[in-house]
Amino acid sequence: MKRIMLILAALGMVGIFALAQMGKPEVRYAMLMGQGGLKGTAVILTLPTGEHEVFLRLEGLKPGSGNYVNHIHYNDKGDANCTAQNGDKIVGLASLIADANGNAVAFTKLPASVKYPAGTTYVNVHSNSPQAVGPSIACGMVEMK
């Protein structure tokens, strides 16, 4: 019995050491503001493995109004911003889908092969009318936490 307890204790210590070596994720966030009182939040985690998890929430959409395409926007100059809408390169995210209350939530997991862009970036939610990916309706600059 003592031997089993020692083995379990050793395995537990190895597990704790492995978790400690994983490190903390990098956290980025954006406060989204938009037309007609739209508001929301984007949280972008870059995990120690290099993968990214993106959580997005937006409220104030027309109830049941469908899918809204959204992206992380950036550009080669590294100066992308919401006001200029000059982020001509994108990292695609899962679409937001407006519920019966006009709220939408989306989760996207990106592989480590997708590197987070250098310079300033912003999260942009696009109108779904008259085309599927219309003009910006909500935007927020991404900041490090």
C-alpha positions, -999 to +999 in steps of 0.1 A: +000+000+000+029+024+008+044+017-025+012+026-044+009+058-023+045+067-032+038+061-069+006+081-068+024+110-050+052+109-075+028+110-105+009+139-088+041+159-085+050+152-121+015+164-131+018+196-110+053+203-125+040+198-160+011+222-154+034+248-140+056+246-171+027+253-194+027+290-185-001+315-186-019+324-218-015+359-234-048+377-230-061+403-255-095+419-255-116+444-274-146+464-263-170+464-293-192+494-300-214+500-330-245+513-347-278+516-329-263+508-295-245+476-304-220+466-277-199+436-269-166+421-260-140+400-276-115+380-256-085+364-274-063+339-256-030+328-270-022+296-252+013+284-244+009+259-272+005+287-297-032+280-303-057+308-300-092+308-285-115+337-293-147+344-275-170+370-289-203+384-275-224+411-291-258+425-279-283+449-295-287+430-328-322+427-343-337+396-327-334+365-348-317+384-376-293+356-387-255+352-390-229+380-387-194+375-401-166+388-380-128+390-382-096+402-366-084+428-390-048+439-395-025+453-422+011+451-434+019+486-420+009+474-385-014+504-379-049+489-385-077+507-366-115+508-364-118+545-374-099+541-407-112+506-414-078+500-429-073+464-419-071+448-453-060+414-440-081+392-418-082+363-394-116+347-399-137+339-368-169+318-363-201+337-372-222+353-346-259+342-347-285+366-332-308+349-308-345+358-300-332+386-277-307+401-302-277+387-284-250+366-301-220+346-288-193+328-308-162+307-300-133+301-324-103+279-319-073+287-341-043+264-346-008+273-336+000+277-373-021+309-372+002+335-358-013+365-341-007+396-364+019+421-354+010+458-348-024+471-340-055+449-347-092+453-344-122+430-342-149+439-368-185+426-370-200+430-404-236+437-415-254+407-431-274+428-454-277+435-484-248+410-488-235+383-465-204+403-455-215+439-455-200+470-440-189+473-404-216+475-378-195+471-346-158+474-340-132+474-312-095+479-310-076+449-295-055+456-265-032+434-243-044+427-208 
